[in-house]
Amino acid sequence: MNNTISATPLPIYQTIKDLEGFLGLSRSTIRRRVADGTLPTPFKIGHRTFWDRNEVLAALADVKAAR
């Protein structure tokens, strides 16, 4: 019997709602951070807007390194 707990990986593409929960920021603050270059620019697939999770994590690492 396998007693390992498997965590569901986060999707690589995240919506603004996902980012709100992950970052603890409002939509308007996320958009401001994109405009000032702190967060990466999102991309569209069809009519939906997504951020690449790895790019967001890299941007957070850059902010942390700059402190």
N, C-alpha and C positions, 0 to 999 in steps of 0.2 A: 504494500500500500504506500502510495506517495503522499507524504504530508507537507509538501512544499506549497507555499502560497504564491500564486502567480499574480503579479500586478499587471493590470491592463496598461500597456504603454500609451502615452499621450499621442494623439495624432500629430503627424509632422506639420500639417497645415492647420492653423488655428484661426477662428473667427474673432471679431472684436469682442464678442461676449465671452469667449474663452480667455482672451487677454485681460478683460476686466476682472475676472475671477483670479487669474494667475498673478497679475501684477497689483491688484487692489487699487486700480485707477479707474476713473470714470472714462466714458467714451470721449468726452471733449478733451480730457488730459492726454489720452492716448493719441488723439489727432494732433494736439499741440506738440507732443514729443516727436511725432513723425515729421511735422513741419520744421521743427528746429534740428532735426537730424539725430536726436537721441535714440529713437526707435527706427527700425528699417521701414522702407516703403512697402505697403501691401501690394498684392497683385489680385487680379480678378480671374475667376473661372466661371464663365457664363455671367450671371448677374450677381454672384456672391464674391465677397472680398475676403482674402485670407492673408495671413502672415506666416512665413516659414519659422517654425519653432526654433530651429538652430540659429537663424539670424537674430531672433529676439534674444536668445540666451547669450549670443556673442556680443550683442549691444549692451546687455546688462553687465557682462564681464568687462567691457570697455569702460563703462561708467564706474564700476567698482575700482578698476585699475587707476582711474584718473583721480581718485580721492586722495 
